[in-house]
Amino acid sequence: MKRLIKRFLKASLILLDFLRSLAERKDISIFHELLPPPDGGGNQFIRALAAVFESKGFRVVFNRITPSTKLCFYNSFNFDPLELKFWRRIWGKRGPFIHRVDGPIKVYRGFDDGADAIVWDYNRKYATHSILQSQYSLDKHLKLGVHLVNPHLVSNASDSTIFFPPPSRKPILGRKARIIATSWSNNPNKGKHVYRWLDANLDHDRFEFVFAGRIEGSFENARHLGALDSCSLAKELRAADIYLTASKYDPCSNSLIEALTCGLPAIYLNSGGHPEIVGEGGLPFDHAEDIPALLDKLLEGYNRYQGAIRVNSMAIVAERYLAIAGLGEVT
């Protein structure tokens, strides 16, 4: 019975999309299995990107192709390939197929569970263009001997309706400077050993340390907020002064981009795509013991580091996607 209902619903969608195509609609098809919030950065990025596409006059449809599709965008391995195959059989290959590629996944996860092989297979089978989020990610793929189809570099961005700087920040002089670190995943490569070191060794008379997200165990001194939805997280970021990330091999950290978008200069582990994202808007470290001196240096030149923050808006990211697909001008 469930199978019959599913077939009926698909047949209804096919007919409805055909009728809509007569009105010369412009659709963008996104293949991605969205999870309900609070969720990881990839889901948040897809939602925000879809909203910008719609603001530009496109209709966004998820996990299907229509006769009005001008661009098909599919994300890493986070979609159902059977659905992609089904809709390609119905309507054919409509417009460019852009594959957003992360990773290499086994590098930042620290183990190989076969996810990369799936991503690379989907890339060979379907992509006309690949989008990577950092030069680091592209170089790592090439080092592994993986040549993705027609690669382009487009960094991530955060939802500017949620993540934005506060109108003003309370001067740090005369109070504790507030450091915040965030992580959706409790993967050991996300930097828990550094956060534990800070919890034990930071001068807590001068600094308040806040951690938002998932981590094994508990802190002695830091305030642990747990996993937050985007709006709650953005409020915490706007209430902070400095962002700290210790994640390893992260190709393009959405958490880091969210913090920078909220106006926080960053202290970051010199790894992955962090240096590309932060630029002059923060300072790198190699060992946890380096952090206290870097905090002093950042506070001394706080306004300079904050003024050097440069992040893409989601509108620019969407324009670049459209330009790669031949649906707009290169920006």
N, C-alpha and C positions, 0 to 999 in steps of 0.2 A: 504493500500500500504506500509506504513512504517513497519507494522508487517511482511509483506512478505519479505521486504528487510532485516529486522533484522534476520529472519529465514534463508534466503539465506546466509547471512554473517556468521552465526554460523555454518551452514552446511559446508561452505567453510573452516572455521577454523578447524572443526573436521577432514576433509579430509587432510588438510595441516599438522596438528599435527600428524596424523597417519603416513603420509609419512616421516615426520621428525623423528618419533620414530624409524623407520627402520635404521636410522643412529646412533642409540644408544646415543642420546643426553641426557644431564642431565639438567632437568628444575627445577626451583624453582617457585612455583606459589604463588603470593602475592595478597591477596584480601584486597584492600584498595582503597577508592575513593580519588585519588589525586586531590588537588586544585591547580590552577595556582599561582605562586609566585607573590607578597610576601604573605606568608602564615605562619601558625603556625608551632611549633617545630615538631609535629608528622609527618607532610608531609615532612619536611626537613630530618628527621631521616630516613623515608622509602626510599626516593630517594638515600640518601647516602649509606644506607645498600644494596640496590639493585645494586648500582655501584660496591661495594666491592664483592658481590656474582658473578657478571659478570667477574670481574678481576680474580676470582678464577676458571673460566672455566665453570660456570653455565650460562644457558640462563634463564633470568627472564621474566616471563609472568605475566601480571596483569589481575586479575579478571576472570581467567579461569584455569582449570586443563587440562593437556595433558597426553597422554599415557607415556610420558617421565618424568613426575613430580616425583621428589625424595623427595620433601618437600613442604607442603602446609602451608603457613604462613598467618594468618589473624589477623587484627588489631582491637582490642577493639570492637566497634559497627560500625566503620566507613567503612562499606562495604555493598554490597547488598546480603543478605542471599539467595535470590531467584537464583542469579547467582551461588552461591556456591552449592546450592542443584542441580541445573541443571547440572553442570559439574561433580558433584559426580555421578549423574545418568548415565551420558555418559561414564565416564572412571573409575568409582568406587573410592574407597578410596586409593589414591596413596601416599604412604609414610606417615610419621608422620604429624599430624595436630597441629601446634604450634600456640597458641593463645596469643598474646601480650595484657596484661591486664593493664589498668591504674586505678588510683583512690585508694579507692572508690570515684567515681565522685561526689556523693552528698556531700562528706565531703569538697572537695576544691571548689566546686561551691557554696556551702552554701545553696543549696535547692535540693530537690529530684524531678527530672522531669521524672523518670522512666528509665533513661539511664543505671543505674547499673543493674536493673532487666534484661534488654535486654542483657547486657554483660554476666551476670551469666548464662542466658539461653543458649546463644551461646556457652559458655564454656562447659556446661553439654552436649550439643547436639553433638559438633564436636571435641573438643580438645582431643588430646592424651597427650599434655604437655601444661603447662601455663608458660609464662615468665612475671615476675613482675620486676619493675625497682629499687625497694628498699625494705629493710627489713621493713621500715615503712609501705609501701603499703601492704605487706603480713600480718603484724601484725594487721593492721586496718581491713582487710578482715576477719581474724580469729576472731577478737573482735565482728564483726557483725554476726558471725556464718556461714560465707561463706568459704567453703573448695573447693578451685579451683583444677582442675584436674592436678595432678603431677606437683606441682609448682617448678620453678627454679628462682633464682635471677640473672639478667643480667642488669647492669646499662646501661643508654644511652651513646651515644657518638655523637660528631659533625663531620661534613665533614671537614677533615684536609686539603683538597684542598682550602677551603674557610676560615676556622677558624684556625689560627696559630699565634704564637707570632711574634712581629716585630723583625727584626735583632738586633735592639737596641732601648732603650727608653731614651728619654731626661731626665737627672737627675732632680729630683723634687726640690732639693735645689735651692732657689732663684726664684721660680715661683709658681703659684697656682697649687695645686694637683687637678687632674681632676677625678671626681667621675662620673660614668655612671650607670644608672639603665635602664632596658628594660622590656617591657611587650607587648606581642602580644594582650592580652585580656584586656578589661577594667572592668573585674569582680572586685568588691570591695575587694575580698580576695587577689587580686594581690598587695595590699599594698598602695593604693593611699593616705590614710590618713598619712602614714609615709613620703611619697614623698612631700606632702603638708607641713608637719611640717618642713622638711628639707629646702624647698623653703623659708619658713618664718624665720627659726632660724639658719641656717648654717652660719658660718663666711665666707661670700662671698669675703672677702679680701684675704682669705687663700685658698679657695676651689672654683672650678668651678663645677657646678652640671648640668649634661646633662641627659635628659630623652628621650629615643627612644621608640616609640610605641604609644599605645592608652591609653588615660586617659580622664576622664570627666573634662571639664573646662580648664583653662589656668594657667600658672605659672607667678609669679611676677619677679623672679630672675633666675630661671633655664632656660636652653635652651631646648626647646621641638622640637625634630626632626621629630615626627610623625612616622608612620610605614615604615620601611625600608626593602628593599630586603636583602638577606643574605650577598651579597658581600659588599654592602654599610654599613650594620651593623658591619661586621667584621672590616672594616676600622676604624669605630668609636671606636670599642673596642680596637684596637691596638693603637689608639691615646690617650687612657685613662690610668689612673694609678690604680684605685680602682673600683671594681664592687660592687654595693649595691643591694640587693634584700630584699623586705619586703613581699613577697608572703606567704600566710598561707596555710598549709596543702598540699603543692605541693609535690607529691610523688617522682618526679625526674625531676627537672626543666631543660628543654633543654636550656633555656636562661642562667642559671647559668653555665651549662657545656660549652656552647659556650664561655663565658667570661673567665672561668678558662683555656680553651684550648688556648685562646689568651694571657695567661700569667698574668691575673689579679687576685691578691689576693682579697678575698671577705669579706665584712661585710654583714652578713645575719641574717634574723629573725630565731630564734631558733625554727623551726617548720618544720613538714613534713620530707622529705628526705634530707633537706639542710645539716645537720651535717654529714651525711654519705658521701655526695658528696665532701664537702669542706675539711673535715679532719683537718689537721694542716695548710691548705692553707688560713686561714682567721679567723675571730672572730665573735661569735654570739651576738645578742642583743635580749632583751625581750621587751624593750620599746624604742620609738624613741629618748627619752631624753638620752639614753645610747650612742647614736651614736657618738657625738663629742669626747668623751673620747676614744672610740674605734678607731676612725680615728687617733688620736694622737699616740695611742699604735701601730697601724699597721704601721704608717709611721716610727716610731722609729726602728721597726724591719722589715722593708719592704723587704729586700733581703731574710731574713730568711723565712718569710711567702710565698714569691713568690717561693722560692726554694722548699717549701714543697708541692706545688701543684701536685696532682696525678689524672689524668683522663685517662679513657680508650680511646684507639684509636678505630675507626670504624672497623679496621681489626680484633682487638681482639674480639669485640662484635660479628662480623660475624662468627668468628671461634667458639665462644661459642654457637651460634645458631646452627651451623652445627654439633658441638659435641653432643648437646642435641638430634638432629635428627639422630644421628648415622652416620653422613657423614664426621666425622673428629675426631681428638683427642681432649680431654679435655685440655684447656690451663688455 
